């Protein structure tokens, strides 16, 4: 279903695509699985989703970004419980940034030596996939720079597919308004530009539910009936409602 939604969005010319799902299983919620394990599971699921690029014949020119060289290495060599990783993917496997003293301190910007992700990608690439850029804000900054590079190039902007980027943190007020204002304001606007093409978010508690969307269908809130283990659609809308609105206004 995620592959079909991805292809439908690509066919419609969507340029910023969000894929978000609980990597530990469709019944889990963020935080149920330890961070590193969650990333490894995301790699395994994302590899399956990226098979769609092989089916449509663009895999060799689809560049997949991981947060840093270590995550890239793990994705290629495999790490339990994702033993196969991306070693078999025919496209280039890259990373967003390589943290060092100059980049961490910001001296590379001051000295004018910083090379953005957009500067590194060749014209031959046809699409980009960004895997879980949510550990550091700088990872999302790099993704935004990639988008800015696409808007500045002569040809049409190439699509950017973000997988498990936890964009709701940036869209909402998860980060305090006074925190890193210079970066967060443009990042918040950037995060809100993404189209949710495959989205699953579980709500736990006494009345469990899920916010779901498979492009081009509508957003749906489904309440789970514990006694029958079935789901009833309780809300439908065309625009992304936001996780907080679902929790506070729709589910109670």
C-alpha positions as CSV (number, residue, x, y, z in Angstrom):
1,X,0.0,0.0,0.0
2,X,2.9,2.4,0.8
3,X,4.5,1.7,-2.6
4,X,1.2,2.3,-4.4
5,X,0.7,5.6,-2.6
6,X,4.2,6.6,-3.3
7,X,3.8,6.0,-7.0
8,X,0.5,7.8,-7.2
9,X,2.0,10.9,-5.6
10,X,5.0,10.7,-8.0
11,X,2.7,10.4,-10.9
12,X,0.8,13.5,-9.7
13,X,4.0,15.5,-9.6
14,X,4.1,15.9,-5.8
15,X,7.5,17.2,-4.9
16,X,7.7,16.9,-1.1
17,X,6.4,13.5,0.0
18,X,6.1,12.4,3.7
19,X,6.0,8.7,4.7
20,X,5.5,8.1,8.4
21,X,4.8,4.9,10.1
22,X,5.6,3.1,13.4
23,X,8.6,1.0,12.5
24,X,8.0,-1.4,15.4
25,X,4.7,-2.6,14.0
26,X,1.4,-1.2,13.0
27,X,0.1,-1.4,16.6
28,X,3.0,0.4,18.1
29,X,3.5,4.1,18.9
30,X,6.6,6.3,18.8
31,X,8.8,5.5,21.8
32,X,7.7,1.9,22.1
33,X,11.0,0.7,20.5
34,X,14.5,1.9,21.4
35,X,16.0,4.5,19.1
36,X,18.7,2.5,17.3
37,X,16.4,-0.5,16.9
38,X,13.7,1.8,15.6
39,X,16.1,3.1,12.9
40,X,17.2,-0.4,11.9
41,X,13.5,-1.4,11.5
42,X,12.9,1.7,9.5
43,X,15.7,0.7,7.1
44,X,14.1,-2.7,6.6
45,X,10.7,-1.2,5.8
46,X,12.1,1.6,3.7
47,X,14.1,-0.8,1.6
48,X,10.8,-2.5,0.7
49,X,9.2,0.8,-0.1
50,X,12.1,1.8,-2.3
51,X,11.5,-1.3,-4.4
52,X,8.9,0.9,-6.2
53,X,11.8,2.8,-7.8
54,X,13.1,-0.4,-9.2
55,X,9.6,-1.2,-10.6
56,X,9.3,2.2,-12.3
57,X,12.8,2.0,-13.6
58,X,14.3,5.0,-11.7
59,X,16.2,3.2,-8.9
60,X,19.7,3.8,-10.4
61,X,19.1,7.5,-10.3
62,X,17.3,7.7,-7.0
63,X,19.7,8.8,-4.2
64,X,19.0,7.6,-0.7
65,X,20.3,9.8,2.2
66,X,20.9,8.6,5.7
67,X,21.7,11.1,8.5
68,X,25.5,10.6,8.6
69,X,28.3,8.2,7.4
70,X,27.7,5.8,10.3
71,X,24.0,5.4,9.6
72,X,24.9,5.0,5.9
73,X,27.3,2.2,6.7
74,X,24.8,0.4,8.9
75,X,22.2,0.7,6.2
76,X,24.5,-0.9,3.7
77,X,26.0,-3.6,5.8
78,X,22.8,-4.4,7.7
79,X,22.2,-4.4,11.4
80,X,19.9,-6.7,13.3
81,X,17.0,-6.8,12.9
82,X,17.5,-5.6,9.3
83,X,20.2,-7.9,8.1
84,X,19.9,-7.1,4.4
85,X,19.9,-3.3,4.6
86,X,20.3,-1.3,1.4
87,X,23.3,-3.3,0.0
88,X,21.1,-4.5,-2.9
89,X,19.6,-1.2,-3.8
90,X,21.0,-0.2,-7.3
91,X,20.9,3.6,-6.6
92,X,23.5,5.7,-4.8
93,X,23.5,5.6,-1.0
94,X,24.6,8.8,0.6
95,X,24.5,10.8,3.8
96,X,23.2,14.3,4.8
97,X,26.2,15.5,6.8
98,X,29.5,14.4,8.2
99,X,29.8,16.1,11.6
100,X,33.2,17.5,12.4
101,X,34.6,20.3,14.4
102,X,34.0,22.9,11.7
103,X,30.4,22.0,11.0
104,X,29.5,21.5,14.7
105,X,31.0,24.8,15.7
106,X,29.6,26.7,12.6
107,X,33.0,27.8,11.5
108,X,32.5,26.2,8.1
109,X,29.7,28.8,7.5
110,X,31.8,31.6,8.8
111,X,34.8,30.6,6.6
112,X,32.6,30.0,3.6
113,X,33.9,26.4,3.2
114,X,30.6,24.6,3.9
115,X,29.4,22.4,1.0
116,X,25.6,21.8,1.2
117,X,23.9,18.6,0.1
118,X,22.5,20.4,-2.9
119,X,26.0,21.1,-4.1
120,X,26.9,17.4,-3.9
121,X,24.1,15.9,-5.9
122,X,24.6,15.4,-9.7
123,X,22.1,16.4,-12.4
124,X,21.7,12.8,-13.3
125,X,19.7,12.1,-10.1
126,X,15.9,11.9,-10.6
127,X,14.7,11.6,-7.0
128,X,15.8,11.7,-3.4
129,X,14.8,9.7,-0.4
130,X,15.8,11.0,3.1
131,X,15.7,8.4,5.9
132,X,14.7,9.5,9.5
133,X,16.3,13.0,9.6
134,X,15.0,13.5,13.1
135,X,17.8,13.0,15.6
136,X,19.3,16.5,15.1
137,X,17.7,19.6,13.7
138,X,20.8,20.0,11.5
139,X,19.6,16.9,9.5
140,X,16.3,18.7,8.6
141,X,18.3,21.8,7.8
142,X,20.3,19.8,5.3
143,X,17.1,18.4,3.8
144,X,15.7,22.0,3.5
145,X,19.0,23.0,1.8
146,X,18.5,20.2,-0.7
147,X,15.0,21.5,-1.5
148,X,16.3,25.1,-1.9
149,X,18.9,23.8,-4.4
150,X,16.1,22.1,-6.3
151,X,14.1,25.3,-6.5
152,X,17.1,27.2,-7.7
153,X,18.1,24.8,-10.5
154,X,17.1,25.4,-14.1
155,X,15.0,22.2,-14.6
156,X,12.0,21.0,-12.6
157,X,12.5,20.3,-8.9
158,X,13.1,16.6,-8.3
159,X,10.9,14.9,-5.7
160,X,12.1,14.5,-2.1
161,X,10.7,11.6,-0.2
162,X,11.1,11.8,3.6
163,X,10.6,8.6,5.6
164,X,10.0,8.8,9.4
165,X,11.2,12.3,9.7
166,X,8.9,13.0,12.7
167,X,7.9,16.2,10.9
168,X,5.1,16.8,13.4
169,X,7.7,17.9,15.9
170,X,8.7,20.8,13.6
171,X,5.2,21.6,12.3
172,X,3.8,21.9,15.9
173,X,5.2,23.7,19.0
174,X,7.2,20.7,20.1
175,X,10.3,22.9,20.0
176,X,9.9,26.1,22.2
177,X,9.3,29.2,20.1
178,X,12.4,30.9,21.5
179,X,14.6,28.0,20.7
180,X,16.9,28.6,17.7
181,X,14.4,31.0,16.2
182,X,16.6,31.7,13.1
183,X,16.4,28.1,12.0
184,X,13.1,26.9,13.4
185,X,10.8,29.4,11.6
186,X,11.9,28.5,8.1
187,X,12.0,24.8,9.1
188,X,8.5,24.9,10.4
189,X,7.3,26.3,7.1
190,X,9.3,23.7,5.2
191,X,7.8,20.9,7.2
192,X,4.3,22.1,6.5
193,X,4.9,21.9,2.7
194,X,5.1,18.1,2.8
195,X,2.2,16.0,1.5
196,X,1.5,13.0,3.6
197,X,1.4,10.1,1.1
198,X,1.5,7.2,3.5
199,X,0.9,8.0,7.2
200,X,0.1,5.9,10.2
201,X,0.0,7.2,13.8
202,X,-1.3,5.2,16.6
203,X,-3.0,6.7,19.7
204,X,-2.9,4.4,22.8
205,X,-4.9,4.5,26.0
206,X,-8.4,3.4,26.9
207,X,-9.7,4.4,23.5
208,X,-7.1,3.4,21.0
209,X,-7.2,4.9,17.5
210,X,-5.1,5.6,14.5
211,X,-4.7,8.5,12.1
212,X,-4.2,7.1,8.6
213,X,-3.8,8.2,5.1
214,X,-2.8,6.5,1.8
215,X,-2.5,9.0,-1.0
216,X,-4.6,10.0,-2.9
217,X,-7.3,9.1,-0.4
218,X,-8.6,11.2,2.5
219,X,-7.2,11.4,6.0
220,X,-9.1,9.1,8.3
221,X,-9.3,8.7,12.1
222,X,-10.2,5.1,13.0
223,X,-11.2,4.1,16.5
224,X,-10.2,0.6,17.5
225,X,-12.9,-1.6,19.2
226,X,-11.1,-3.7,21.7
227,X,-13.8,-6.3,22.1
228,X,-13.9,-7.2,18.3
229,X,-10.4,-5.9,17.3
230,X,-11.9,-4.0,14.5
231,X,-11.7,-0.3,13.4
232,X,-14.5,2.2,12.8
233,X,-14.0,5.4,10.8
234,X,-15.0,8.3,13.1
235,X,-13.6,11.2,11.1
236,X,-12.5,12.0,7.6
237,X,-11.0,15.1,6.1
238,X,-9.0,16.2,3.0
239,X,-6.3,18.2,4.8
240,X,-3.8,17.0,7.4
241,X,-5.6,17.6,10.7
242,X,-2.5,17.5,13.0
243,X,-1.9,15.0,15.8
244,X,-2.9,17.3,18.6
245,X,-6.2,18.2,17.1
246,X,-7.0,14.5,16.7
247,X,-6.1,13.8,20.3
248,X,-7.9,16.7,21.8
249,X,-10.8,17.5,19.6
250,X,-11.7,14.4,17.6
251,X,-11.1,11.4,19.8
252,X,-12.6,12.4,23.2
